[in-house]
Amino acid sequence: PVAINDQATEIKGEKIKYDGVDSYCYAKRAQVLLAERWAKERSDVTWVTGHPGWAGTDAVDDAFGDTKKYLEPLRSTWEGAEGLSWLMSTDVKNLQNGEFYLDRKVQKKHIAGPFMTEGSYTKNTEEDVDDMLENLKKACGL
């Protein structure tokens, strides 16, 4: 579970303190899951997700401080924006529905193993995605 603001939040009886990095990771994961689901259910639209790569921004400075050195080499903001700009403007024939992109290329979404190159550790069940969608509906008052 992840808290959604800077106040301590109680989720299922557990006190959780807000963590911006965790929140970003959960939000990015939700985007990947939504694109996968909607690519199946609404195939008349091309659903993709993307990552700009780690760019030298104030947000990265605030989130990682001195440990950002482990993310080097950091991209410029232009380099980070370029891949996402391409994703939004390229012809649909260049995209694969439901996929996750970095640097104009499809990337693995479910990684594990000693070098994070294989596996299904981050894969969620269909029931997990159903629960997420129901929680989104409730949060939107639907």
N, CA, C and O atoms as CSV, one atom per row, in Angstrom:
chain,resi,resn,atom,element,x,y,z
A,1,PRO,N,N,0.828,-1.201,0.000
A,1,PRO,CA,C,0.000,0.000,0.000
A,1,PRO,C,C,0.868,1.258,0.000
A,1,PRO,O,O,1.998,1.250,0.487
A,2,VAL,N,N,0.328,2.312,-0.542
A,2,VAL,CA,C,1.061,3.572,-0.614
A,2,VAL,C,C,0.136,4.708,-0.188
A,2,VAL,O,O,-1.025,4.764,-0.591
A,3,ALA,N,N,0.672,5.616,0.636
A,3,ALA,CA,C,-0.096,6.788,1.046
A,3,ALA,C,C,-0.131,7.780,-0.113
A,3,ALA,O,O,0.821,7.856,-0.889
A,4,ILE,N,N,-1.214,8.537,-0.239
A,4,ILE,CA,C,-1.354,9.419,-1.397
A,4,ILE,C,C,-1.113,10.887,-1.086
A,4,ILE,O,O,-1.253,11.729,-1.973
A,5,ASN,N,N,-0.756,11.214,0.141
A,5,ASN,CA,C,-0.410,12.599,0.448
A,5,ASN,C,C,0.668,12.594,1.530
A,5,ASN,O,O,1.127,11.532,1.950
A,6,ASP,N,N,1.068,13.780,1.977
A,6,ASP,CA,C,2.192,13.843,2.907
A,6,ASP,C,C,1.797,13.596,4.361
A,6,ASP,O,O,2.621,13.763,5.259
A,7,GLN,N,N,0.567,13.207,4.600
A,7,GLN,CA,C,0.122,12.842,5.941
A,7,GLN,C,C,0.268,11.332,6.125
A,7,GLN,O,O,0.172,10.575,5.158
A,8,ALA,N,N,0.499,10.896,7.359
A,8,ALA,CA,C,0.489,9.457,7.607
A,8,ALA,C,C,-0.926,8.956,7.340
A,8,ALA,O,O,-1.898,9.572,7.779
A,9,THR,N,N,-1.041,7.863,6.636
A,9,THR,CA,C,-2.330,7.319,6.241
A,9,THR,C,C,-2.452,5.921,6.817
A,9,THR,O,O,-1.467,5.189,6.911
A,10,GLU,N,N,-3.660,5.555,7.200
A,10,GLU,CA,C,-3.882,4.201,7.682
A,10,GLU,C,C,-4.592,3.411,6.591
A,10,GLU,O,O,-5.673,3.784,6.136
A,11,ILE,N,N,-3.965,2.314,6.180
A,11,ILE,CA,C,-4.530,1.438,5.166
A,11,ILE,C,C,-4.578,0.034,5.742
A,11,ILE,O,O,-3.552,-0.540,6.108
A,12,LYS,N,N,-5.790,-0.510,5.818
A,12,LYS,CA,C,-5.998,-1.851,6.379
A,12,LYS,C,C,-5.328,-1.988,7.748
A,12,LYS,O,O,-4.682,-2.994,8.041
A,13,GLY,N,N,-5.498,-0.949,8.581
A,13,GLY,CA,C,-4.989,-0.987,9.946
A,13,GLY,C,C,-3.500,-0.712,10.081
A,13,GLY,O,O,-2.966,-0.765,11.189
A,14,GLU,N,N,-2.823,-0.422,8.991
A,14,GLU,CA,C,-1.381,-0.182,9.033
A,14,GLU,C,C,-1.097,1.287,8.721
A,14,GLU,O,O,-1.597,1.827,7.735
A,15,LYS,N,N,-0.283,1.936,9.579
A,15,LYS,CA,C,0.095,3.336,9.343
A,15,LYS,C,C,1.157,3.376,8.253
A,15,LYS,O,O,2.172,2.683,8.327
A,16,ILE,N,N,0.904,4.195,7.248
A,16,ILE,CA,C,1.807,4.301,6.106
A,16,ILE,C,C,2.172,5.767,5.926
A,16,ILE,O,O,1.293,6.629,5.893
A,17,LYS,N,N,3.460,6.053,5.809
A,17,LYS,CA,C,3.919,7.417,5.571
A,17,LYS,C,C,4.103,7.617,4.063
A,17,LYS,O,O,4.538,6.706,3.359
A,18,TYR,N,N,3.776,8.793,3.582
A,18,TYR,CA,C,3.897,9.107,2.166
A,18,TYR,C,C,5.345,9.007,1.709
A,18,TYR,O,O,6.255,9.468,2.399
A,19,ASP,N,N,5.552,8.408,0.551
A,19,ASP,CA,C,6.861,8.316,-0.079
A,19,ASP,C,C,6.667,8.622,-1.561
A,19,ASP,O,O,6.009,7.858,-2.267
A,20,GLY,N,N,7.226,9.716,-2.032
A,20,GLY,CA,C,7.041,10.142,-3.413
A,20,GLY,C,C,7.523,9.132,-4.432
A,20,GLY,O,O,6.897,8.951,-5.476
A,21,VAL,N,N,8.637,8.471,-4.136
A,21,VAL,CA,C,9.167,7.474,-5.075
A,21,VAL,C,C,8.214,6.287,-5.166
A,21,VAL,O,O,7.917,5.809,-6.262
A,22,ASP,N,N,7.733,5.807,-4.012
A,22,ASP,CA,C,6.763,4.712,-4.028
A,22,ASP,C,C,5.500,5.118,-4.796
A,22,ASP,O,O,4.965,4.339,-5.585
A,23,SER,N,N,5.039,6.329,-4.557
A,23,SER,CA,C,3.828,6.795,-5.243
A,23,SER,C,C,4.033,6.827,-6.751
A,23,SER,O,O,3.150,6.425,-7.509
A,24,TYR,N,N,5.197,7.307,-7.189
A,24,TYR,CA,C,5.498,7.331,-8.628
A,24,TYR,C,C,5.513,5.915,-9.183
A,24,TYR,O,O,4.955,5.655,-10.249
A,25,CYS,N,N,6.147,5.006,-8.465
A,25,CYS,CA,C,6.238,3.617,-8.939
A,25,CYS,C,C,4.866,2.971,-9.044
A,25,CYS,O,O,4.575,2.296,-10.031
A,26,TYR,N,N,4.019,3.168,-8.041
A,26,TYR,CA,C,2.671,2.600,-8.088
A,26,TYR,C,C,1.857,3.214,-9.225
A,26,TYR,O,O,1.115,2.508,-9.907
A,27,ALA,N,N,1.991,4.520,-9.430
A,27,ALA,CA,C,1.252,5.173,-10.514
A,27,ALA,C,C,1.724,4.666,-11.877
A,27,ALA,O,O,0.906,4.427,-12.766
A,28,LYS,N,N,3.022,4.502,-12.045
A,28,LYS,CA,C,3.562,3.990,-13.313
A,28,LYS,C,C,3.082,2.562,-13.531
A,28,LYS,O,O,2.710,2.196,-14.646
A,29,ARG,N,N,3.088,1.755,-12.480
A,29,ARG,CA,C,2.615,0.371,-12.586
A,29,ARG,C,C,1.141,0.349,-13.003
A,29,ARG,O,O,0.739,-0.458,-13.840
A,30,ALA,N,N,0.344,1.239,-12.413
A,30,ALA,CA,C,-1.077,1.310,-12.767
A,30,ALA,C,C,-1.250,1.663,-14.240
A,30,ALA,O,O,-2.128,1.113,-14.905
A,31,GLN,N,N,-0.429,2.570,-14.758
A,31,GLN,CA,C,-0.505,2.920,-16.176
A,31,GLN,C,C,-0.240,1.692,-17.051
A,31,GLN,O,O,-0.944,1.459,-18.034
A,32,VAL,N,N,0.773,0.915,-16.689
A,32,VAL,CA,C,1.114,-0.292,-17.454
A,32,VAL,C,C,-0.059,-1.276,-17.431
A,32,VAL,O,O,-0.426,-1.838,-18.463
A,33,LEU,N,N,-0.638,-1.478,-16.255
A,33,LEU,CA,C,-1.751,-2.417,-16.127
A,33,LEU,C,C,-2.975,-1.949,-16.904
A,33,LEU,O,O,-3.654,-2.755,-17.540
A,34,LEU,N,N,-3.259,-0.653,-16.857
A,34,LEU,CA,C,-4.393,-0.126,-17.615
A,34,LEU,C,C,-4.186,-0.297,-19.115
A,34,LEU,O,O,-5.108,-0.690,-19.830
A,35,ALA,N,N,-2.986,-0.003,-19.591
A,35,ALA,CA,C,-2.721,-0.156,-21.033
A,35,ALA,C,C,-2.865,-1.607,-21.455
A,35,ALA,O,O,-3.413,-1.888,-22.522
A,36,GLU,N,N,-2.386,-2.527,-20.641
A,36,GLU,CA,C,-2.537,-3.952,-20.971
A,36,GLU,C,C,-4.007,-4.344,-21.032
A,36,GLU,O,O,-4.444,-5.000,-21.979
A,37,ARG,N,N,-4.762,-3.943,-20.024
A,37,ARG,CA,C,-6.179,-4.308,-19.946
A,37,ARG,C,C,-6.964,-3.689,-21.088
A,37,ARG,O,O,-7.712,-4.380,-21.781
A,38,TRP,N,N,-6.795,-2.390,-21.285
A,38,TRP,CA,C,-7.587,-1.704,-22.299
A,38,TRP,C,C,-7.180,-2.106,-23.708
A,38,TRP,O,O,-7.997,-2.031,-24.626
A,39,ALA,N,N,-5.944,-2.527,-23.897
A,39,ALA,CA,C,-5.534,-3.025,-25.227
A,39,ALA,C,C,-6.355,-4.258,-25.590
A,39,ALA,O,O,-6.656,-4.482,-26.763
A,40,LYS,N,N,-6.715,-5.057,-24.591
A,40,LYS,CA,C,-7.548,-6.246,-24.823
A,40,LYS,C,C,-9.019,-5.875,-24.983
A,40,LYS,O,O,-9.697,-6.355,-25.891
A,41,GLU,N,N,-9.503,-5.015,-24.092
A,41,GLU,CA,C,-10.933,-4.707,-24.040
A,41,GLU,C,C,-11.377,-3.650,-25.044
A,41,GLU,O,O,-12.529,-3.660,-25.478
A,42,ARG,N,N,-10.492,-2.749,-25.414
A,42,ARG,CA,C,-10.832,-1.627,-26.304
A,42,ARG,C,C,-9.771,-1.519,-27.398
A,42,ARG,O,O,-9.057,-0.521,-27.496
A,43,SER,N,N,-9.686,-2.549,-28.204
A,43,SER,CA,C,-8.607,-2.638,-29.193
A,43,SER,C,C,-8.753,-1.661,-30.355
A,43,SER,O,O,-7.858,-1.570,-31.196
A,44,ASP,N,N,-9.861,-0.931,-30.416
A,44,ASP,CA,C,-10.015,0.084,-31.457
A,44,ASP,C,C,-9.149,1.318,-31.186
A,44,ASP,O,O,-8.980,2.174,-32.054
A,45,VAL,N,N,-8.604,1.395,-29.970
A,45,VAL,CA,C,-7.692,2.463,-29.582
A,45,VAL,C,C,-6.349,1.810,-29.255
A,45,VAL,O,O,-6.317,0.712,-28.700
A,46,THR,N,N,-5.248,2.471,-29.591
A,46,THR,CA,C,-3.926,1.945,-29.246
A,46,THR,C,C,-3.514,2.527,-27.902
A,46,THR,O,O,-3.390,3.742,-27.746
A,47,TRP,N,N,-3.305,1.643,-26.937
A,47,TRP,CA,C,-2.960,2.022,-25.568
A,47,TRP,C,C,-1.501,1.663,-25.318
A,47,TRP,O,O,-1.118,0.500,-25.444
A,48,VAL,N,N,-0.687,2.649,-24.966
A,48,VAL,CA,C,0.724,2.398,-24.657
A,48,VAL,C,C,1.117,3.204,-23.426
A,48,VAL,O,O,0.443,4.165,-23.054
A,49,THR,N,N,2.202,2.803,-22.809
A,49,THR,CA,C,2.787,3.562,-21.707
A,49,THR,C,C,4.249,3.794,-22.033
A,49,THR,O,O,4.841,3.081,-22.843
A,50,GLY,N,N,4.821,4.797,-21.394
A,50,GLY,CA,C,6.207,5.109,-21.671
A,50,GLY,C,C,6.935,5.629,-20.456
A,50,GLY,O,O,6.325,6.089,-19.490
A,51,HIS,N,N,8.238,5.550,-20.521
A,51,HIS,CA,C,9.123,6.061,-19.470
A,51,HIS,C,C,10.113,7.000,-20.130
A,51,HIS,O,O,10.679,6.661,-21.170
A,52,PRO,N,N,10.335,8.172,-19.553
A,52,PRO,CA,C,11.271,9.114,-20.157
A,52,PRO,C,C,12.735,8.769,-19.886
A,52,PRO,O,O,13.634,9.431,-20.403
A,53,GLY,N,N,12.974,7.742,-19.083
A,53,GLY,CA,C,14.339,7.501,-18.604
A,53,GLY,C,C,14.593,8.441,-17.438
A,53,GLY,O,O,13.785,9.332,-17.176
A,54,TRP,N,N,15.681,8.259,-16.751
A,54,TRP,CA,C,15.975,9.121,-15.602
A,54,TRP,C,C,16.633,10.401,-16.098
A,54,TRP,O,O,17.714,10.372,-16.685
A,55,ALA,N,N,15.965,11.521,-15.854
A,55,ALA,CA,C,16.452,12.819,-16.311
A,55,ALA,C,C,16.879,13.667,-15.107
A,55,ALA,O,O,16.344,13.521,-14.008
A,56,GLY,N,N,17.831,14.537,-15.332
A,56,GLY,CA,C,18.316,15.431,-14.281
A,56,GLY,C,C,17.328,16.551,-14.036
A,56,GLY,O,O,17.447,17.631,-14.614
A,57,THR,N,N,16.356,16.296,-13.182
A,57,THR,CA,C,15.307,17.275,-12.876
A,57,THR,C,C,15.267,17.540,-11.377
A,57,THR,O,O,15.863,16.800,-10.593
A,58,ASP,N,N,14.566,18.593,-10.982
A,58,ASP,CA,C,14.387,18.886,-9.559
A,58,ASP,C,C,13.688,17.727,-8.852
A,58,ASP,O,O,14.006,17.414,-7.705
A,59,ALA,N,N,12.735,17.090,-9.540
A,59,ALA,CA,C,12.006,15.970,-8.925
A,59,ALA,C,C,12.957,14.816,-8.601
A,59,ALA,O,O,12.854,14.212,-7.534
A,60,VAL,N,N,13.874,14.510,-9.507
A,60,VAL,CA,C,14.849,13.447,-9.252
A,60,VAL,C,C,15.777,13.870,-8.108
A,60,VAL,O,O,16.097,13.055,-7.242
A,61,ASP,N,N,16.213,15.138,-8.096
A,61,ASP,CA,C,17.045,15.638,-7.001
A,61,ASP,C,C,16.332,15.492,-5.661
A,61,ASP,O,O,16.914,15.012,-4.688
A,62,ASP,N,N,15.057,15.912,-5.618
A,62,ASP,CA,C,14.291,15.839,-4.370
A,62,ASP,C,C,14.070,14.399,-3.926
A,62,ASP,O,O,14.161,14.094,-2.737
A,63,ALA,N,N,13.781,13.519,-4.869
A,63,ALA,CA,C,13.455,12.133,-4.529
A,63,ALA,C,C,14.686,11.326,-4.126
A,63,ALA,O,O,14.614,10.497,-3.219
A,64,PHE,N,N,15.808,11.561,-4.790
A,64,PHE,CA,C,16.961,10.675,-4.598
A,64,PHE,C,C,18.156,11.327,-3.930
A,64,PHE,O,O,19.029,10.617,-3.432
A,65,GLY,N,N,18.229,12.655,-3.898
A,65,GLY,CA,C,19.353,13.332,-3.258
A,65,GLY,C,C,20.680,12.814,-3.788
A,65,GLY,O,O,20.870,12.682,-4.998
A,66,ASP,N,N,21.596,12.520,-2.871
A,66,ASP,CA,C,22.933,12.048,-3.264
A,66,ASP,C,C,22.911,10.685,-3.937
A,66,ASP,O,O,23.837,10.349,-4.675
A,67,THR,N,N,21.863,9.888,-3.696
A,67,THR,CA,C,21.829,8.548,-4.293
A,67,THR,C,C,21.470,8.579,-5.779
A,67,THR,O,O,21.480,7.538,-6.436
A,68,LYS,N,N,21.152,9.760,-6.315
A,68,LYS,CA,C,20.854,9.840,-7.746
A,68,LYS,C,C,22.057,9.443,-8.591
A,68,LYS,O,O,21.910,9.155,-9.778
A,69,LYS,N,N,23.237,9.425,-7.995
A,69,LYS,CA,C,24.436,9.011,-8.741
A,69,LYS,C,C,24.291,7.591,-9.276
A,69,LYS,O,O,24.928,7.232,-10.265
A,70,TYR,N,N,23.449,6.777,-8.622
A,70,TYR,CA,C,23.239,5.400,-9.090
A,70,TYR,C,C,22.368,5.346,-10.346
A,70,TYR,O,O,22.276,4.301,-10.990
A,71,LEU,N,N,21.736,6.455,-10.694
A,71,LEU,CA,C,20.903,6.531,-11.890
A,71,LEU,C,C,21.678,7.066,-13.095
A,71,LEU,O,O,21.154,7.114,-14.208
A,72,GLU,N,N,22.913,7.462,-12.866
A,72,GLU,CA,C,23.707,8.081,-13.939
A,72,GLU,C,C,24.053,7.072,-15.021
A,72,GLU,O,O,24.187,5.882,-14.736
A,73,PRO,N,N,24.199,7.530,-16.253
A,73,PRO,CA,C,24.151,8.939,-16.644
A,73,PRO,C,C,22.706,9.417,-16.764
A,73,PRO,O,O,21.873,8.764,-17.392
A,74,LEU,N,N,22.426,10.558,-16.158
A,74,LEU,CA,C,21.101,11.150,-16.249
A,74,LEU,C,C,20.927,11.834,-17.602
A,74,LEU,O,O,21.884,12.348,-18.181
A,75,ARG,N,N,19.704,11.833,-18.089
A,75,ARG,CA,C,19.383,12.487,-19.353
A,75,ARG,C,C,19.089,13.957,-19.103
A,75,ARG,O,O,18.794,14.366,-17.981
A,76,SER,N,N,19.176,14.736,-20.162
A,76,SER,CA,C,18.690,16.113,-20.090
A,76,SER,C,C,17.164,16.044,-20.131
A,76,SER,O,O,16.594,15.007,-20.472
A,77,THR,N,N,16.510,17.148,-19.783
A,77,THR,CA,C,15.047,17.138,-19.852
A,77,THR,C,C,14.593,16.942,-21.297
A,77,THR,O,O,13.582,16.282,-21.538
A,78,TRP,N,N,15.325,17.507,-22.264
A,78,TRP,CA,C,14.974,17.309,-23.674
A,78,TRP,C,C,15.069,15.834,-24.036
A,78,TRP,O,O,14.167,15.302,-24.685
A,79,GLU,N,N,16.142,15.164,-23.630
A,79,GLU,CA,C,16.289,13.740,-23.945
A,79,GLU,C,C,15.159,12.927,-23.324
A,79,GLU,O,O,14.653,11.990,-23.942
A,80,GLY,N,N,14.766,13.281,-22.111
A,80,GLY,CA,C,13.661,12.580,-21.471
A,80,GLY,C,C,12.342,12.796,-22.191
A,80,GLY,O,O,11.536,11.875,-22.320
A,81,ALA,N,N,12.125,14.015,-22.658
A,81,ALA,CA,C,10.862,14.343,-23.319
A,81,ALA,C,C,10.794,13.802,-24.745
A,81,ALA,O,O,9.702,13.545,-25.252
A,82,GLU,N,N,11.927,13.626,-25.392
A,82,GLU,CA,C,11.936,13.241,-26.802
A,82,GLU,C,C,11.211,11.926,-27.058
A,82,GLU,O,O,10.378,11.845,-27.960
A,83,GLY,N,N,11.518,10.902,-26.279
A,83,GLY,CA,C,10.889,9.601,-26.495
A,83,GLY,C,C,9.386,9.629,-26.273
A,83,GLY,O,O,8.636,8.990,-27.010
A,84,LEU,N,N,8.945,10.364,-25.265
A,84,LEU,CA,C,7.512,10.462,-25.000
A,84,LEU,C,C,6.822,11.305,-26.066
A,84,LEU,O,O,5.681,11.026,-26.434
A,85,SER,N,N,7.505,12.334,-26.565
A,85,SER,CA,C,6.936,13.145,-27.654
A,85,SER,C,C,6.756,12.289,-28.903
A,85,SER,O,O,5.735,12.380,-29.584
A,86,TRP,N,N,7.748,11.461,-29.196
A,86,TRP,CA,C,7.631,10.551,-30.341
A,86,TRP,C,C,6.445,9.618,-30.142
A,86,TRP,O,O,5.670,9.382,-31.069
A,87,LEU,N,N,6.307,9.092,-28.937
A,87,LEU,CA,C,5.223,8.149,-28.635
A,87,LEU,C,C,3.856,8.763,-28.913
A,87,LEU,O,O,2.950,8.081,-29.393
A,88,MET,N,N,3.710,10.039,-28.613
A,88,MET,CA,C,2.427,10.718,-28.820
A,88,MET,C,C,2.201,11.154,-30.258
A,88,MET,O,O,1.065,11.419,-30.649
A,89,SER,N,N,3.264,11.233,-31.051
A,89,SER,CA,C,3.101,11.797,-32.390
A,89,SER,C,C,3.363,10.826,-33.537
A,89,SER,O,O,3.060,11.141,-34.688
A,90,THR,N,N,3.916,9.660,-33.246
A,90,THR,CA,C,4.228,8.724,-34.320
A,90,THR,C,C,2.968,8.093,-34.893
A,90,THR,O,O,1.921,8.068,-34.245
A,91,ASP,N,N,3.078,7.597,-36.084
A,91,ASP,CA,C,1.971,6.885,-36.710
A,91,ASP,C,C,1.668,5.624,-35.897
A,91,ASP,O,O,2.582,4.958,-35.413
A,92,VAL,N,N,0.404,5.308,-35.754
A,92,VAL,CA,C,-0.023,4.163,-34.948
A,92,VAL,C,C,0.604,2.855,-35.439
A,92,VAL,O,O,0.773,1.929,-34.646
A,93,LYS,N,N,0.947,2.758,-36.705
A,93,LYS,CA,C,1.562,1.540,-37.234
A,93,LYS,C,C,2.929,1.267,-36.593
A,93,LYS,O,O,3.436,0.148,-36.673
A,94,ASN,N,N,3.529,2.285,-35.957
A,94,ASN,CA,C,4.824,2.120,-35.289
A,94,ASN,C,C,4.697,1.635,-33.850
A,94,ASN,O,O,5.703,1.418,-33.175
A,95,LEU,N,N,3.465,1.463,-33.382
A,95,LEU,CA,C,3.231,1.107,-31.979
A,95,LEU,C,C,2.608,-0.276,-31.850
A,95,LEU,O,O,1.884,-0.742,-32.730
A,96,GLN,N,N,2.913,-0.918,-30.727
A,96,GLN,CA,C,2.296,-2.199,-30.392
A,96,GLN,C,C,1.345,-1.965,-29.213
A,96,GLN,O,O,1.753,-1.496,-28.151
A,97,ASN,N,N,0.084,-2.297,-29.424
A,97,ASN,CA,C,-0.948,-2.047,-28.433
A,97,ASN,C,C,-0.623,-2.734,-27.105
A,97,ASN,O,O,-0.248,-3.906,-27.073
A,98,GLY,N,N,-0.773,-1.983,-26.013
A,98,GLY,CA,C,-0.574,-2.517,-24.670
A,98,GLY,C,C,0.863,-2.568,-24.202
A,98,GLY,O,O,1.136,-3.082,-23.118
A,99,GLU,N,N,1.790,-2.048,-24.990
A,99,GLU,CA,C,3.207,-2.172,-24.643
A,99,GLU,C,C,3.745,-0.959,-23.899
A,99,GLU,O,O,3.105,0.090,-23.830
A,100,PHE,N,N,4.938,-1.132,-23.346
A,100,PHE,CA,C,5.644,-0.132,-22.545
A,100,PHE,C,C,6.902,0.282,-23.305
A,100,PHE,O,O,7.696,-0.568,-23.709
A,101,TYR,N,N,7.081,1.593,-23.500
A,101,TYR,CA,C,8.155,2.109,-24.348
A,101,TYR,C,C,9.178,2.934,-23.577
A,101,TYR,O,O,8.848,3.645,-22.628
A,102,LEU,N,N,10.422,2.817,-24.011
A,102,LEU,CA,C,11.529,3.680,-23.600
A,102,LEU,C,C,12.414,3.825,-24.826
A,102,LEU,O,O,12.771,2.832,-25.459
A,103,ASP,N,N,12.768,5.053,-25.161
A,103,ASP,CA,C,13.635,5.319,-26.320
A,103,ASP,C,C,13.087,4.729,-27.613
A,103,ASP,O,O,13.828,4.151,-28.409
A,104,ARG,N,N,11.779,4.882,-27.813
A,104,ARG,CA,C,11.108,4.438,-29.036
A,104,ARG,C,C,11.093,2.926,-29.212
A,104,ARG,O,O,10.805,2.438,-30.304
A,105,LYS,N,N,11.394,2.185,-28.167
A,105,LYS,CA,C,11.427,0.724,-28.264
A,105,LYS,C,C,10.579,0.111,-27.154
A,105,LYS,O,O,10.484,0.644,-26.049
A,106,VAL,N,N,9.963,-1.033,-27.484
A,106,VAL,CA,C,9.209,-1.792,-26.488
A,106,VAL,C,C,10.189,-2.331,-25.447
A,106,VAL,O,O,11.270,-2.818,-25.780
A,107,GLN,N,N,9.788,-2.233,-24.187
A,107,GLN,CA,C,10.610,-2.710,-23.074
A,107,GLN,C,C,9.885,-3.821,-22.323
A,107,GLN,O,O,8.663,-3.943,-22.404
A,108,LYS,N,N,10.645,-4.626,-21.595
A,108,LYS,CA,C,10.028,-5.640,-20.735
A,108,LYS,C,C,9.276,-4.933,-19.618
A,108,LYS,O,O,9.737,-3.932,-19.070
A,109,LYS,N,N,8.106,-5.477,-19.295
A,109,LYS,CA,C,7.288,-4.890,-18.244
A,109,LYS,C,C,7.350,-5.689,-16.951
A,109,LYS,O,O,7.121,-5.145,-15.871
A,110,HIS,N,N,7.648,-6.940,-17.054
A,110,HIS,CA,C,7.615,-7.835,-15.899
A,110,HIS,C,C,9.006,-8.407,-15.714
A,110,HIS,O,O,9.426,-9.307,-16.441
A,111,ILE,N,N,9.719,-7.869,-14.725
A,111,ILE,CA,C,11.121,-8.244,-14.578
A,111,ILE,C,C,11.421,-8.800,-13.196
A,111,ILE,O,O,10.766,-8.467,-12.208
A,112,ALA,N,N,12.412,-9.643,-13.161
A,112,ALA,CA,C,12.909,-10.224,-11.915
A,112,ALA,C,C,14.251,-10.860,-12.235
A,112,ALA,O,O,14.806,-10.646,-13.313
A,113,GLY,N,N,14.761,-11.626,-11.315
A,113,GLY,CA,C,16.027,-12.300,-11.557
A,113,GLY,C,C,17.208,-11.459,-11.108
A,113,GLY,O,O,17.058,-10.287,-10.763
A,114,PRO,N,N,18.382,-12.073,-11.116
A,114,PRO,CA,C,19.558,-11.395,-10.576
A,114,PRO,C,C,19.923,-10.102,-11.306
A,114,PRO,O,O,20.478,-9.191,-10.692
A,115,PHE,N,N,19.629,-10.005,-12.584
A,115,PHE,CA,C,19.954,-8.793,-13.331
A,115,PHE,C,C,18.701,-8.096,-13.859
A,115,PHE,O,O,18.780,-7.296,-14.791
A,116,MET,N,N,17.545,-8.402,-13.263
A,116,MET,CA,C,16.264,-7.796,-13.635
A,116,MET,C,C,16.013,-7.896,-15.132
A,116,MET,O,O,15.591,-6.926,-15.761
A,117,THR,N,N,16.270,-9.065,-15.700
A,117,THR,CA,C,16.119,-9.249,-17.142
A,117,THR,C,C,15.071,-10.283,-17.508
A,117,THR,O,O,14.699,-10.378,-18.677
A,118,GLU,N,N,14.590,-11.048,-16.572
A,118,GLU,CA,C,13.648,-12.116,-16.864
A,118,GLU,C,C,12.581,-12.174,-15.784
A,118,GLU,O,O,12.657,-11.475,-14.773
A,119,GLY,N,N,11.596,-13.010,-16.014
A,119,GLY,CA,C,10.676,-13.351,-14.944
A,119,GLY,C,C,9.343,-12.657,-14.997
A,119,GLY,O,O,9.015,-11.955,-15.953
A,120,SER,N,N,8.576,-12.871,-13.937
A,120,SER,CA,C,7.221,-12.340,-13.865
A,120,SER,C,C,6.931,-11.744,-12.495
A,120,SER,O,O,5.767,-11.639,-12.108
A,121,TYR,N,N,7.952,-11.354,-11.760
A,121,TYR,CA,C,7.777,-10.877,-10.392
A,121,TYR,C,C,6.782,-9.730,-10.300
A,121,TYR,O,O,5.992,-9.673,-9.358
A,122,THR,N,N,6.807,-8.829,-11.249
A,122,THR,CA,C,5.934,-7.659,-11.165
A,122,THR,C,C,4.589,-7.860,-11.848
A,122,THR,O,O,3.812,-6.913,-11.966
A,123,LYS,N,N,4.307,-9.053,-12.290
A,123,LYS,CA,C,3.056,-9.309,-12.993
A,123,LYS,C,C,1.902,-9.381,-11.991
A,123,LYS,O,O,2.014,-10.013,-10.941
A,124,ASN,N,N,0.813,-8.735,-12.327
A,124,ASN,CA,C,-0.368,-8.756,-11.477
A,124,ASN,C,C,-1.408,-9.697,-12.064
A,124,ASN,O,O,-1.420,-9.957,-13.267
A,125,THR,N,N,-2.275,-10.200,-11.205
A,125,THR,CA,C,-3.344,-11.082,-11.665
A,125,THR,C,C,-4.473,-10.238,-12.255
A,125,THR,O,O,-4.537,-9.030,-12.026
A,126,GLU,N,N,-5.351,-10.873,-13.007
A,126,GLU,CA,C,-6.523,-10.185,-13.541
A,126,GLU,C,C,-7.383,-9.640,-12.394
A,126,GLU,O,O,-7.974,-8.566,-12.508
A,127,GLU,N,N,-7.445,-10.395,-11.288
A,127,GLU,CA,C,-8.217,-9.942,-10.126
A,127,GLU,C,C,-7.597,-8.683,-9.522
A,127,GLU,O,O,-8.322,-7.789,-9.084
A,128,ASP,N,N,-6.254,-8.600,-9.493
A,128,ASP,CA,C,-5.589,-7.386,-9.010
A,128,ASP,C,C,-6.016,-6.180,-9.849
A,128,ASP,O,O,-6.316,-5.116,-9.309
A,129,VAL,N,N,-6.040,-6.355,-11.163
A,129,VAL,CA,C,-6.407,-5.261,-12.064
A,129,VAL,C,C,-7.879,-4.907,-11.890
A,129,VAL,O,O,-8.237,-3.730,-11.907
A,130,ASP,N,N,-8.742,-5.918,-11.723
A,130,ASP,CA,C,-10.165,-5.662,-11.453
A,130,ASP,C,C,-10.319,-4.814,-10.190
A,130,ASP,O,O,-11.076,-3.843,-10.177
A,131,ASP,N,N,-9.599,-5.185,-9.129
A,131,ASP,CA,C,-9.657,-4.433,-7.869
A,131,ASP,C,C,-9.191,-2.992,-8.068
A,131,ASP,O,O,-9.804,-2.054,-7.559
A,132,MET,N,N,-8.106,-2.831,-8.811
A,132,MET,CA,C,-7.585,-1.493,-9.067
A,132,MET,C,C,-8.627,-0.651,-9.798
A,132,MET,O,O,-8.856,0.504,-9.441
A,133,LEU,N,N,-9.253,-1.223,-10.813
A,133,LEU,CA,C,-10.268,-0.492,-11.572
A,133,LEU,C,C,-11.462,-0.114,-10.695
A,133,LEU,O,O,-11.992,0.990,-10.813
A,134,GLU,N,N,-11.881,-1.017,-9.826
A,134,GLU,CA,C,-12.988,-0.709,-8.910
A,134,GLU,C,C,-12.601,0.415,-7.960
A,134,GLU,O,O,-13.407,1.305,-7.692
A,135,ASN,N,N,-11.368,0.381,-7.447
A,135,ASN,CA,C,-10.906,1.449,-6.548
A,135,ASN,C,C,-10.823,2.783,-7.281
A,135,ASN,O,O,-11.149,3.821,-6.706
A,136,LEU,N,N,-10.392,2.770,-8.539
A,136,LEU,CA,C,-10.371,4.008,-9.331
A,136,LEU,C,C,-11.771,4.572,-9.512
A,136,LEU,O,O,-11.987,5.778,-9.392
A,137,LYS,N,N,-12.723,3.684,-9.802
A,137,LYS,CA,C,-14.118,4.137,-9.952
A,137,LYS,C,C,-14.630,4.775,-8.665
A,137,LYS,O,O,-15.255,5.835,-8.690
A,138,LYS,N,N,-14.358,4.118,-7.542
A,138,LYS,CA,C,-14.798,4.676,-6.249
A,138,LYS,C,C,-14.150,6.019,-5.986
A,138,LYS,O,O,-14.814,6.952,-5.534
A,139,ALA,N,N,-12.845,6.129,-6.267
A,139,ALA,CA,C,-12.133,7.383,-6.030
A,139,ALA,C,C,-12.695,8.513,-6.894
A,139,ALA,O,O,-12.631,9.682,-6.513
A,140,CYS,N,N,-13.243,8.162,-8.054
A,140,CYS,CA,C,-13.842,9.161,-8.962
A,140,CYS,C,C,-15.322,9.380,-8.694
A,140,CYS,O,O,-15.964,10.191,-9.360
A,141,GLY,N,N,-15.865,8.656,-7.719
A,141,GLY,CA,C,-17.275,8.808,-7.393
A,141,GLY,C,C,-18.199,8.139,-8.386
A,141,GLY,O,O,-19.360,8.528,-8.508
A,142,LEU,N,N,-17.703,7.135,-9.101
A,142,LEU,CA,C,-18.528,6.437,-10.094
A,142,LEU,C,C,-19.139,5.175,-9.526
A,142,LEU,O,O,-19.862,4.469,-10.229
